[in-house]
Amino acid sequence: MASVALLQDRTLDETHRIAERIQQALLNRVIVEQAKGALSERAGLDPEEVYLRLRRYARAHNLKVGDVARQVMDRSLDTTSMLGPDPDH
């Protein structure tokens, strides 16, 4: 009986961890979409182009895209270089 209870407890713990990771992924996706919309409107760029620039910036600065998006939304990141002319084109 004790073994069954321990297994059930582990399964429940794992289920909670998975649910937390899914919730965090959804929150990250929402903030990325908000940042894409804000930057797209501000710079007059296509949202997909904005996403590429967010991703490029994140990679260049060893950050996660979600973290960059949060900085965009709380206005703690100067986006001037990110929104300027695309250096790849």
NULUMKOL-282664 format. One record per residue: x negated, y, z negated of N, C-alpha, C, O in turn. Coordinates in Angstrom, 3 decimals. Layout:
[[X Y Z] [X Y Z] [X Y Z] [X Y Z]]
...
This chain:
[[-0.824 -1.199 0.000] [0.000 0.000 0.000] [-0.869 1.264 0.000] [-0.585 2.234 0.703]]
[[-1.929 1.225 -0.805] [-2.795 2.400 -0.884] [-3.455 2.674 0.462] [-3.612 3.831 0.852]]
[[-3.839 1.626 1.167] [-4.465 1.790 2.482] [-3.502 2.436 3.459] [-3.892 3.320 4.223]]
[[-2.269 2.012 3.444] [-1.253 2.577 4.330] [-1.040 4.045 4.002] [-0.934 4.877 4.904]]
[[-0.978 4.366 2.723] [-0.789 5.758 2.300] [-1.959 6.625 2.753] [-1.753 7.750 3.208]]
[[-3.185 6.115 2.633] [-4.359 6.872 3.070] [-4.342 7.098 4.578] [-4.655 8.192 5.047]]
[[-3.980 6.074 5.331] [-3.909 6.207 6.784] [-2.848 7.218 7.195] [-3.060 8.016 8.107]]
[[-1.715 7.178 6.521] [-0.651 8.128 6.830] [-1.095 9.553 6.501] [-0.802 10.492 7.240]]
[[-1.806 9.700 5.379] [-2.292 11.013 4.974] [-3.307 11.546 5.993] [-3.268 12.724 6.347]]
[[-4.204 10.692 6.458] [-5.184 11.099 7.477] [-4.493 11.495 8.774] [-4.857 12.486 9.406]]
[[-3.500 10.715 9.162] [-2.752 11.013 10.381] [-2.052 12.356 10.260] [-2.042 13.141 11.209]]
[[-1.472 12.622 9.112] [-0.788 13.896 8.881] [-1.787 15.052 8.914] [-1.508 16.101 9.495]]
[[-2.952 14.862 8.290] [-3.987 15.899 8.321] [-4.434 16.180 9.753] [-4.578 17.338 10.146]]
[[-4.650 15.135 10.521] [-5.075 15.295 11.910] [-3.993 16.000 12.726] [-4.301 16.848 13.564]]
[[-2.760 15.663 12.491] [-1.639 16.311 13.180] [-1.618 17.804 12.864] [-1.382 18.619 13.755]]
[[-1.858 18.165 11.623] [-1.895 19.578 11.236] [-3.056 20.301 11.903] [-2.900 21.435 12.355]]
[[-4.216 19.659 11.971] [-5.373 20.271 12.629] [-5.109 20.489 14.119] [-5.463 21.529 14.675]]
[[-4.496 19.516 14.748] [-4.165 19.644 16.168] [-3.173 20.781 16.374] [-3.329 21.585 17.293]]
[[-2.158 20.850 15.527] [-1.158 21.917 15.630] [-1.804 23.293 15.452] [-1.448 24.240 16.153]]
[[-2.739 23.405 14.528] [-3.439 24.680 14.322] [-4.267 25.062 15.541] [-4.297 26.230 15.930]]
[[-4.941 24.086 16.146] [-5.740 24.371 17.347] [-4.847 24.803 18.507] [-5.195 25.716 19.256]]
[[-3.708 24.154 18.653] [-2.774 24.531 19.722] [-2.247 25.940 19.486] [-2.168 26.740 20.418]]
[[-1.887 26.242 18.247] [-1.392 27.578 17.911] [-2.457 28.631 18.217] [-2.139 29.680 18.777]]
[[-3.701 28.369 17.863] [-4.779 29.316 18.125] [-5.000 29.489 19.630] [-5.245 30.600 20.101]]
[[-4.914 28.400 20.374] [-5.064 28.484 21.831] [-3.960 29.341 22.439] [-4.217 30.140 23.340]]
[[-2.744 29.181 21.954] [-1.630 29.996 22.453] [-1.830 31.472 22.119] [-1.578 32.341 22.953]]
[[-2.280 31.749 20.904] [-2.529 33.142 20.513] [-3.640 33.754 21.365] [-3.548 34.910 21.778]]
[[-4.686 32.973 21.625] [-5.763 33.466 22.493] [-5.239 33.769 23.884] [-5.589 34.788 24.479]]
[[-4.404 32.887 24.398] [-3.858 33.091 25.745] [-3.021 34.364 25.809] [-3.088 35.111 26.785]]
[[-2.233 34.606 24.767] [-1.394 35.806 24.721] [-2.269 37.058 24.728] [-2.001 37.993 25.482]]
[[-3.304 37.086 23.901] [-4.152 38.275 23.829] [-4.916 38.485 25.131] [-5.127 39.626 25.542]]
[[-5.331 37.414 25.781] [-6.014 37.535 27.078] [-5.048 38.121 28.112] [-5.427 38.999 28.887]]
[[-3.824 37.646 28.124] [-2.836 38.177 29.076] [-2.542 39.641 28.805] [-2.378 40.422 29.742]]
[[-2.471 40.024 27.534] [-2.243 41.428 27.188] [-3.407 42.294 27.650] [-3.205 43.375 28.203]]
[[-4.617 41.818 27.422] [-5.796 42.577 27.849] [-5.852 42.690 29.370] [-6.184 43.749 29.903]]
[[-5.528 41.603 30.069] [-5.494 41.647 31.529] [-4.513 42.702 32.003] [-4.821 43.488 32.899]]
[[-3.340 42.718 31.407] [-2.330 43.698 31.808] [-2.768 45.124 31.534] [-2.608 46.004 32.379]]
[[-3.323 45.349 30.346] [-3.758 46.696 29.976] [-4.877 47.179 30.895] [-4.840 48.309 31.384]]
[[-5.867 46.326 31.129] [-6.990 46.732 31.980] [-6.572 46.858 33.437] [-7.061 47.731 34.154]]
[[-5.692 46.008 33.866] [-5.202 46.071 35.240] [-4.508 47.406 35.489] [-4.728 48.058 36.510]]
[[-3.677 47.792 34.545] [-2.963 49.063 34.675] [-3.933 50.243 34.591] [-3.828 51.194 35.366]]
[[-4.861 50.180 33.663] [-5.809 51.270 33.438] [-6.721 51.471 34.648] [-7.006 52.607 35.025]]
[[-7.176 50.388 35.252] [-8.162 50.480 36.328] [-7.560 50.323 37.721] [-8.248 50.535 38.720]]
[[-6.283 49.954 37.794] [-5.668 49.738 39.097] [-6.210 48.518 39.808] [-6.290 48.487 41.036]]
[[-6.586 47.501 39.025] [-7.129 46.273 39.596] [-6.128 45.139 39.483] [-5.246 45.151 38.623]]
[[-6.276 44.164 40.359] [-5.472 42.955 40.312] [-5.761 42.217 39.002] [-6.919 42.152 38.589]]
[[-4.744 41.660 38.338] [-4.964 40.936 37.068] [-5.989 39.805 37.177] [-6.739 39.560 36.233]]
[[-6.026 39.122 38.306] [-7.007 38.046 38.457] [-8.432 38.603 38.533] [-9.371 37.996 38.017]]
[[-8.584 39.756 39.179] [-9.892 40.410 39.226] [-10.302 40.844 37.820] [-11.463 40.713 37.433]]
[[-9.344 41.357 37.068] [-9.624 41.759 35.687] [-10.062 40.553 34.873] [-10.999 40.651 34.081]]
[[-9.401 39.419 35.054] [-9.781 38.217 34.313] [-11.217 37.796 34.657] [-11.991 37.434 33.771]]
[[-11.560 37.847 35.934] [-12.929 37.503 36.337] [-13.947 38.418 35.662] [-15.016 37.976 35.242]]
[[-13.598 39.694 35.567] [-14.507 40.637 34.928] [-14.585 40.402 33.418] [-15.660 40.508 32.828]]
[[-13.453 40.085 32.795] [-13.461 39.736 31.365] [-14.359 38.526 31.127] [-15.177 38.516 30.207]]
[[-14.196 37.525 31.956] [-14.967 36.296 31.810] [-16.461 36.549 32.045] [-17.312 36.045 31.313]]
[[-16.755 37.329 33.069] [-18.154 37.659 33.365] [-18.784 38.414 32.187] [-19.914 38.128 31.791]]
[[-18.049 39.370 31.640] [-18.550 40.134 30.498] [-18.777 39.208 29.308] [-19.808 39.290 28.640]]
[[-17.816 38.331 29.046] [-17.938 37.400 27.923] [-19.174 36.525 28.076] [-19.929 36.343 27.120]]
[[-19.380 35.995 29.240] [-20.543 35.135 29.483] [-21.852 35.909 29.332] [-22.810 35.408 28.744]]
[[-21.887 37.124 29.862] [-23.107 37.927 29.802] [-23.469 38.314 28.375] [-24.637 38.551 28.068]]
[[-22.457 38.377 27.500] [-22.688 38.786 26.118] [-22.528 37.632 25.131] [-22.468 37.837 23.919]]
[[-22.460 36.415 25.675] [-22.351 35.211 24.845] [-21.156 35.277 23.889] [-21.271 34.978 22.700]]
[[-20.017 35.674 24.438] [-18.784 35.785 23.672] [-17.710 34.910 24.306] [-17.849 34.467 25.446]]
[[-16.659 34.672 23.570] [-15.494 33.987 24.115] [-14.582 35.030 24.761] [-14.506 36.172 24.308]]
[[-13.897 34.621 25.819] [-12.995 35.538 26.526] [-11.943 36.085 25.558] [-11.604 37.267 25.617]]
[[-11.433 35.242 24.680] [-10.435 35.696 23.709] [-10.967 36.775 22.791] [-10.241 37.702 22.431]]
[[-12.237 36.661 22.406] [-12.839 37.679 21.543] [-13.005 39.001 22.286] [-12.777 40.071 21.721]]
[[-13.400 38.924 23.550] [-13.511 40.136 24.366] [-12.131 40.768 24.530] [-11.988 41.987 24.431]]
[[-11.129 39.951 24.779] [-9.760 40.465 24.939] [-9.293 41.167 23.669] [-8.649 42.214 23.743]]
[[-9.608 40.603 22.507] [-9.238 41.254 21.241] [-9.907 42.621 21.120] [-9.283 43.593 20.696]]
[[-11.182 42.683 21.495] [-11.895 43.952 21.438] [-11.295 44.970 22.409] [-11.232 46.162 22.108]]
[[-10.861 44.498 23.558] [-10.196 45.387 24.517] [-8.918 45.940 23.900] [-8.648 47.139 23.969]]
[[-8.140 45.051 23.298] [-6.846 45.474 22.773] [-6.958 46.355 21.535] [-6.107 47.216 21.312]]
[[-7.996 46.151 20.727] [-8.140 47.037 19.564] [-9.037 48.241 19.871] [-9.384 49.027 18.990]]
[[-9.397 48.353 21.147] [-10.163 49.478 21.684] [-11.529 49.646 21.026] [-12.041 50.761 20.926]]
[[-12.113 48.543 20.580] [-13.451 48.608 19.999] [-14.527 48.297 21.041] [-15.716 48.279 20.722]]
[[-14.115 48.056 22.274] [-15.043 47.737 23.354] [-14.945 48.806 24.434] [-13.854 49.111 24.915]]
[[-16.079 49.368 24.810] [-16.117 50.314 25.918] [-16.058 49.508 27.213] [-16.990 48.772 27.538]]
[[-14.981 49.650 27.932] [-14.755 48.846 29.134] [-15.206 49.544 30.416] [-14.939 49.059 31.515]]
[[-15.884 50.671 30.277] [-16.295 51.446 31.453] [-17.096 50.607 32.438] [-16.795 50.587 33.632]]
[[-18.112 49.917 31.944] [-18.950 49.124 32.863] [-18.183 47.932 33.418] [-18.420 47.514 34.551]]
[[-17.287 47.394 32.644] [-16.509 46.239 33.085] [-15.535 46.639 34.210] [-15.277 45.856 35.124]]
[[-15.006 47.853 34.129] [-13.991 48.277 35.089] [-14.556 49.061 36.261] [-13.822 49.386 37.195]]
[[-15.827 49.366 36.230] [-16.444 50.096 37.333] [-16.510 49.247 38.579] [-15.937 48.158 38.627]]
[[-17.210 49.740 39.595] [-17.341 48.957 40.822] [-17.914 47.568 40.535] [-18.833 47.412 39.731]]
[[-17.362 46.585 41.196] [-17.793 45.197 40.999] [-19.179 45.030 41.614] [-19.348 45.192 42.823]]
[[-20.174 44.706 40.783] [-21.532 44.577 41.330] [-21.711 43.400 42.271] [-22.699 43.341 43.004]]
[[-20.776 42.465 42.264] [-20.882 41.290 43.145] [-20.308 41.553 44.534] [-20.419 40.703 45.418]]
[[-19.698 42.714 44.736] [-19.086 43.002 46.048] [-19.672 44.241 46.653] [-19.281 44.636 47.751]]
